[in-house]
Amino acid sequence: MNAIARTLASLVPPRVEPAAAQWLADALAACSRDREALLVAVAGAGRRLGRSPVELTPAERAGAREAGMEAPPDAWGVDECGRGALVLAGLTPRSPEQRKDLVADLFYRGEYRERQALLRVLAYLPEPEAHLEVAVEACRSSVQGVFEAIACENPYPARHFPETSFNQMVLKALFTGAAVARIAGLERRANADLARMAEGYASERRAASRPVPPDIDRILALGRRQA
Amino acid sequence: MKLFDPHIHMTSRTTDDYEAMARAGIVAVVEPAFWLGQPRTHPGTFEDYFLSLVGWERFRASQFGIRHFCTLALNPKEANNPGVASGVLELLPRYLEKDGVVAVGEVGFDDMTPAEERAFLAQLELARRFELPVLVHTPHRDKRRGTERSLALVREARFPERLVLIDHNTEETLPLVLDSGCWAAHSIYPHTKMDEPRMVALVTKYGPERILVNSAADWGVSDPLKVPKTAALMRESGLDEAVIETVFWRNPVAFFAQSGRLEDVAERPRIDQARLFEGSSVLRGGQSPVVER
């Protein structure tokens, strides 16, 4: 198991009953060999581990960064930590083809908390760029939780999205009220075209006598700086 | 009084229905997977149907303050189609494990063929493996025989009877079911199956234990308010409030809670129509969302 899988798995036992912790340990042991065990465990993790927010201790937060997570899993539920560990442990040892196939399978055949957990760990799989299609598709979801799982506190879009997909994602954050400050790498990826799109959105809002989201100014300022 | 419709096919119903149901006091529903009026041609369409039952429909119900649970299965009619039967049985394990699934169902008999019996038995085994109760459909034709065979099959498979709900009962089948340890549901329909006055008579005669009432409303002529209407007639007929509450709330909760998955059922979901799901809101342009804080 890689360091991030181990870290995520370690967050679960202190927050669940011993039987649930054992369930996760067994599932983690089986999931890299047995495809059905992985899929069934990911499906059942919500009910078995519960969905309460993890509320990390300072030591856990530091441990997550040390393991290589760009943002600690503060916004995750216990189920998402368990599912994230299962996905990393189950997919990392497999071939690139199997991995790509499983990522698509877990996304399209998952209910929405399963999708969230997958998206949150996508950047930490080997060759993460292979899963761009699923990551971009996730941005089209209007389940806010699914959209935020890829767009917010997630290094994947800034690292791997082409400019057009990145810009669409930022615009969607403006539309849906996700704070753009939560988008990792925004400063690095801001561009003139994004500023143009944000300005267009602001002008549409003004024409309709609707309030303009304050986050737009931040996008405009960043975009001008890049231009 | 909180009401529970333990069998209704909401994918076939409108948002007006959801609003009317919530107004009439329905706070929870169970939507069994069934056939869609015409035969499906490949297992993939079952898969998307299962996904919509655990995903979009669940979300849609929550937008109107109703808790949505489902049961998943290969239904009796389509168990006869070799092009889909084995493929759907292979799909089931993963989907039975998902959130919101509170039983295996509808299984049972339609034409009473060997293929239906094989699918019924295979799904009793799945229910055992996933520790789920089972919802059993009984046939329209030769109902008494179909009910007897269903009860016999459950007994032969040594499947616990307290985990079995036999559906669509009539005056002739209810005593058989009550004599077993199974639970008995009744579908109140505008023209067929069971109606409100007959249901009042049955509860008056047999009492409320292990008896459930549903609308089984779907894409056909049916009425999603049959549960509140039947409860109202029981009240007018002078049945005890405690009896009514047992039939319309305590029994469905007790039966499906055996899954261990009937989460937050006592509490209506907070309405938040500002939330969207999979690119689609239930609202159309210009409507303002209802958001309860």
Interface residues (C-beta under 8 A of the other chain):
Chain A: E36 L39 V40 A43 G44 G46 R47 R109 E111 Y112 R113 R140 S141 S142 V143 Q144 T176
Chain B: E47 L51 V54 G55 F59 P93 R94 Y95 E97 K98 D99 G100 G260 R261 E263 R275 L276 F277 E278 G279 S280 S281
